Amino acid sequence: MAKKRKDLGKGKKSGEPPECNLDGDYIIPVKSYHDLSIENIKSLLVHSRYVQSLIVLTILGCFLRFYNLGYNSLWLDEASTITLSEGSFETIWSATLSGDFHPPLFHCIEHIMLFFGRSEVILRFIPALLGILTIPVFYLIGKEFRDKNVGLICAALLTVSYFGIFYSQEAYSYSMVLFVFSLALLFYLRALRTDETSEWLLFGLFSALAVWTHYYVLIGLFVIYLHAIISLREKLKNNIREGKKILAALVTMTVLILPLLFVVWERYHTLTSSPPTYGVLGPVLIQETFIRFSGGYSPFSWAIAIVYLLLMFVGLVFLYFEDRNKCLFSAMYLVLPLIISVIVSSRMTMNPRYLIYLLPVYFMLIAASFPVIFRFIPNRKLLYAFIILIFAINAPLLSGYYTSFTKEDWRGFSQIVHGVTKDGDLVVVIPGYITQPFSYYYDNATDRTLQTGASSGIALDNIYQLKGNNSIFYVVTGDITAANPNGDALAWLNEKSKLETQHTGIYLLSSR
């Protein structure tokens, strides 16, 4: 039977700031993995308000991530996932070595999922599932970082995060990056506290899995190892053997990613061989990262970003006075990857989604503002009010998310093309690689048209010479500026074609 819950602040020494504890004097029976038992789990479910709240958040997160999962049609990156995942494991690995800019782990998992079908829901099932599982991981990270209140707020922030939901509903690797890297971060924080070999090794293991999911996490891992050395520098000065556990984690990660190290080096040189033609480049990357972390792509993002950044600053100041090492870690973890990314963006394309692994610390700092506010309003209902406020400011974003297309609607566009073309007409997709999402929905054999791709003015002119008595229709997206940076394809279209219609950023033109 649960013990009676005491009012907040009772039992604390005079002069100490009050602490919020939803569980009162209930003592959690699970302190480590060894304490996991059916009886203890039942006790947590019945008596712990934190566990009950986390379950509610996870259920809500499940609904938000699976609701309308197939509503948006597949866009380019998701169609590329199908193209690559349809091959064998050997083919996927060969593509990793020869041209794909992402590690093979996610595509291998999607290869297995394709046995169940090729629908949007099946392709997005794993990202949605991992997005849900990340919610309790965020709780554990916040709890490890400071306390259960910070953990619960972290979980709440992710539950209704537009950014988190968006990538949980995309058949690409970013939801998996966040999940795996968050586990690596959790075990790093645990390793710092306990210094147990098992925690360090688990940190190394999940670090390796993160690299097998996305190469760009290497920057985040570099910052974590740098912080580990700084944190343990005094011990290392006295006895260099104190670093053997960190070394064990590093060796574990290095051995497991060894097959990828050459690939990473080669991919970097490939990506930096010419100036980037798309992405978010330069210092504006910092601004865009926080805006998208806060509110995704909605018009309300600015307002939420300002609120979140103010709370983050309060949390950072609070940590400075409470725990300088945690403050240092948080600042390093957010600032260094952003600075490195701005520098790298002059050589290769960059996008805020590459930095999705920064999200747990960003949300931790926002949550760390709660103890400061609680000192002025020492009532445990404040925690619920804080979470309700998070829900309230995100509600307009989510209502818009579920009622409008957030990606190019290739499903609807293919029906438009089907409605205007006649037998024997030629459909030209520009740039050529846009054929992947277009052909997922449009079948030129069924429509009795001919289909080809083009990415330059010369190619378009050659196709135009073969026009004959049939019409030519051009399917064009904004990718044309990245695929054809000299602009001759766009110039040709402006001269030789006319606009028929446009739908969600996809344009249909026809020859004059």
N, C-alpha and C positions, 0 to 999 in steps of 0.2 A: 504494500500500500504506500502511495506517495506520501512523503512528509509534507507537513504544512509549509506553505511558502511564506517566507517573511517579507516584510516591506523592504523596499530598497534602502540601502544605506545603513541598515541596522547591523550591528556587529563590527562596524569599521571604527578604527581609532579616530578620535577627534582631530580635525584638521585635514584628514585625508579626503580627497575628492570622492564623491559617491560613484558607485559602479552599477551599471544596469545588468540585472540578472533575471531573465524571464523564468528560470527554473527555481528561484528562491534558494532554499537550502537542500534541494535534491542533489545528490552526489551521483554523477554519471558513473556507472559501473565499468564502462569500457575505457581503459587507459591505453591499451595496446592491442595488437592483433591477437595476442594470447587470451584476451578477455572476451573475444567474440564467442557467444553462445546463444542458443535460442532463448534462454531465460533472460539474459542481459539485454538482448535485442527487444524482447517483449517489454521489459522495464523501460527502455528508452522510448518506445512507441507510446506507452501509456503515460509516462511522467514528464518527458522532456518537451517543453514548448519549442525548443530550437529544432529538434528532430521533426516534430509535427509540422512546424512552419516550413522546414526544408522540403518535406514531402509535398505540401501544398504547392510550393514554388515549382517543384519538379513536375508535378502533374500539370500545372498551368503552362510550364515551358514545353511539355509534351504536346499539349493542344496547340500552342502558338506555332510550333515547328512542323506539325503534321497537317494542320488545317490548310486546305487549298494547296497542298504540296504540288499538284500537277497543274495549277492554274496558269502559271507563266509557261510559255513554250521554251524549249531549249534554245540557248543562244550559242555563240561561237565556241566558247571554251567548253561548254557542256557537250556540244556535238563532237568536239575534238576528243573528249573523254571517251565517247562511244567508239570513235574511229580507232583509237589506240587500244582500248580495252578489249575490242573484239578479237584481237590477235592472241596468240598463245603467250605463255609467260616468257618464252624465249624471244618472241617478237617484241614484246614490251621492253625487255632488257636491251635488245638490239636498238630499238628506237631511242632508249635512254643514252646509249653510247653514241648514236649517230646524229641526233637532231633535236629530240624533245628537251625542253628547258626545265622539266620537272622530274624529280626522282620517281621510281616506278611503283612504290608501295601502294598508293591510292588506286592506280590503274589496275594493279593485280587484284585488289579487293573488288573493284568494279567488274573485272573480268568474271569473277565468281558470281556476282549479282546478275550478270547478263543471262545466266542459266534460267533465271526466273522471268525473263522478259526484257523488253526494250522500252517500256513506257517511262514517262517522266517520273512517276512516283517511285518505281523500282530503282531508277538511276539515282534518285535523290534520297533514298531510304537511309543509307549509311550516314551521309552528312547530317540528316535530321536526327538520327539516333545518337550520333556522337555529340551533336549540339545539346541534346537533352542530358546526356551523361556528364557533360562539362559543368552543368549547374551545381551538382553536389561537390565536384572537384573545386570549384571556385569557393564554395563554403569552407571546405577544408583548408584551402590556401589562406583565406582571411582569418580563420580560426588559428592557424599555425602562426600567421604573421603577428596577430595581436590577441584577439579573443573571439568568442562566438557571435558577438554583435556585429563585428566587422565582417565575419564570415557570412552571416545571414544577409547583410546588406550587399555584399559582393554577389551572392547568389541571386538576390532580387534584381540587381542591376543587369545581370546577364539574362535573366528570365525574360525581361521585356526589352532587351536591347535590339533595336532595329538592325544594327550592324550584325549582331550575332544571329538573329533570325534569318536575315538575308542570306548569309553564307551557309546556314544550316539547311536552306532550301535550294542549294545550288549543287549540281553534280560535279563538284570540283573539290580540290584538296584542302581548302582553307578551314573548314570546320574540323577536319582531322588534325590539321596543324595546331589549332587552338587546344584541342583535347589532349593531344600527346605532349605538347610543350607545357601545358598547365600541370600535367602529372610530373614532368621533369622538374618544374619549379617547386611543386609541393614537396617532392623528396629532397630537393636541395635545402629548402627551409628546415625540413625535419633533420637532415644531416647536420646542418649548422648547430641545431639545438642539442641533438643526442650524440653526435659524433660516432654513431654506430656504422660499422662497415656495410651492413646490409642496406642502409639508407643511401650511402654514397654509391653503392653499386646499382641500386635502382635508379638513382639520378643519372648515372652513366648509361644505363639501358634505355631509359625513355628519351634521353638526349639523342641517342643514336636513332631511335625510331622517328624522332622529330626531323632529323636530317634526311632520313629516307622518305619523308613526306614533303619537305620543302627545303631547298638549299639555303634560303635566306635566313633560316633560324641560326645559322652558324654565327652570325653577328651577336645575337642574343646570348648564345652559349659562351662566346668569348667574354662578354661583359660579366656573366655569372662567375666564370672561373677567375676573372680579374678581381671581382669582389671577394671571392673565397680566399685568395692569396692575401688581400688587404686585411680581411677579418682575422686571419690566423697568422699575421706577420710576426707578432710577438712570440708565439709558440714556435714558429719556424726559425726565428733567430736563436732561440735557446736550444732547439733540437730539430734538425732538419727532418728527422724521421716522423715528426708530427704531420708532415705532408704526404705520408704514404697512402692515406685513405683518399685524399683528393686525387692523387696520382692514379690510384686504382680506378676511380671513376673515369678519369681522362683516358686511361688505357682501355677500359671497357668500351667507351664510346668510339675511340679510334679504331680498335680492332673490328668493331661491328660495322663501321662505315668505310672501312678500307677500300672496298670495291668502288666506292663513289668518289674517292679523293681525286683521282685522275679526271673523272668526269666533271667535277666541280671546277677544276682548274681550266679544262678545255672549254666548258660552257662560258666561264667568265671571259675568256679571250674572244670567244665567238660573239658574245653580246656587246663587248666593248670595241669590236673591230670597226664599227661605224657609229656616228652620233645617233642618239635615240630619236625616233620620229613620233613617238606617242608616250602617254603616261603623264604623271605629275612630277615635274622636274624643278630643281632648285629649292630655295627656302620656302616657297609656297607649299611644299610637301608637308612641312610641320603643321601649318594651319589646316590643310586638308585632312591630315591624319586625325587630328583631334575633333574636327567637325564630323567626320564619318564615324569615328569611334562613338561619338555622342549621339548622333541621330541619323547616320546613314546618308541617304541621298535626298532627304525630304527638305522642304522649304523651312521647316521648323528647326533644322539642325543647328543654326547659329545660336538661337535662344537657349537650347539645351546645352550646347557646348560652353556657353558663358557660365551658366549655373554650375555645370560639372567642373569647369576649370577653377572657379572660385572655391568650391568645396575641396578640390584637389589641393589647392594652395593651403587652405586651412589644415588639411590632413598632413601635409608635408611639414608645416610649421610645428604642428602638434608632435610629430615624430622627432623633430629636431630637439625638442626639449625632453621628450620621454626616452628616446632610444636613438642615439646618433648613428649607430651602425645600420639600423633599419632605414633611417632617413637617407644615409649615404647610398644604400643598396637601391632604394626607390628612385633616387635622383639619377644614379648611374644607369639604371635599367631603362629609364625613359629617355634620358638626354643623349647618351652615347649612340644608341642605334639610330636616333633621328639625325644626329650630326653626320654620322657615317653615311647614312642613306642620302642626305642632301649632297654630300661630296660625290658619292657613287653615281648619283643621277646625272652628272655631267658626262658620264661615260656610257651608261646603259639605262634602259627604261626603268622607271620606278612607279609604284602605286601603293597607296596606304594599306591595301589588303595584304601586301607582303609583310607588313608589320603587325599583323593580327596577334602575334604572340605577346605584344606589349599590353594587351587588353587586361589581363588579370591584375597587373600592378597599377594600371590606371584606375581601375575600379577599386582596388584596395585603398588607394590614397583618397578617393572620394569617400569611401566608407570610414576611413580614419578620421574624418571630420566629425563623426557622430559623438565620440567621447567629449569633444569640446562643447558641442551644443547641449549634451546631456548635463554638463556641469551647471548650465544656466537653467535647464528645465529637468530636474532630477525625478523623472517619472518614467517608469518602464513602458508606459503606453507610448512614449515618444518614439521608441523603436518601431512600433507598428505604424505610427504616423509618418515616420521617415520613409518607410517602405511604400506606404500608400501614396506619398508625394511622388516617389519615383514612378509608380504606376500612372499617376495622374498626368505627369508631364510627358510621358511616353505614349499615352493613349491616342492623342491626335495623329501621331506618326503611324501607329499600327493600324488605325482605322483606314488611313489612306493606303497603307501597304497592301491590305487585303481587298481593296476595292478598285485598284488600278494596276496596269501592267508596270512592272519594275524592270523588265527586260524587253528586248525587241520581240515582237509577237510574230514569229515566223509561221506559226500555225494559221493565224488569221490572214497573213500576207499571202501565203500559198493559195488560199481560196480566192483572193483577189486576182492573182495571176491566172488561175484556172478559169476565172470568169471572163477575162478579156482576150485570151489567146485563142487562136484557131489552129486547125490541123496544119502541120508543116511550119508553123512560126518558129523563130529562133529565140531562145531565152539566153541572154548573156549575163553571167553573174560577175560583179565587179566589187572587190578583187576576187580572184578565182577561189581562194580558200573559204569564202562565204558560202560556197556550194555545200559545205558540211551541214550547217543548220537548215539551209533552204531545202536540201534534198531529203532531210529527215521527214519533212511534211509534204513536199511537192514531188510527184512522180511524173516526169516528162513522158515516159512511155505510156502511161495511162492517159495523159493529156494530149498525146500525139504531137508533141513538139520536140524540137531539138534543143539540147542544152549544152553550153560550153562556158568557160571562164576566161577572163581577161584582166590584166593589171596594168596595161600601158596604152598610150595613144596609138602606137604602131600596131599592137594586137587588135585593137578595136577597128582600126582602118582596114586591116586585112579581112576581118570578119564582115565588115560593111560591104566590101567588094563582092562578096558571095550572096548578097541579099536576094537577088532575083525578084519574084513576085510576092514573096512572103514578107510578113512584118518581122521586125527585130525589136524585142523588148529587153531593156537593161535593168537588172536588179542591182541597186547601188546602196552602200552604207557609208558611214563616216570613216570606215577603215580604209577607204580609198586614199586618204591623205597619208596614212602610215605606209601602205603598200606601194604607193607611187608618189614619193616626196617631191619629185621634180614637177608634178602637177600636169603633165601632158595628157593623162587620161581624163582628168576633170575638164581640161580645156577642150578636148575633143568632144566630150559629151555636151558641153555648153554650146558648141557650134553645130553639131550634127544631130542632136536629139531634143525632144521636148518632154516636159513632165506630164505624166498621166495621173499619178496619185502618190501619196506617201502615207505610211502607216507605222507608228511607233519608231520613227527614225529610219525606216527602210523606204527607199524611193524606187518607184517604177517609172521608167522613161521609155520612150519609143523613138524610132528613127523618124526624122522629118520627111 
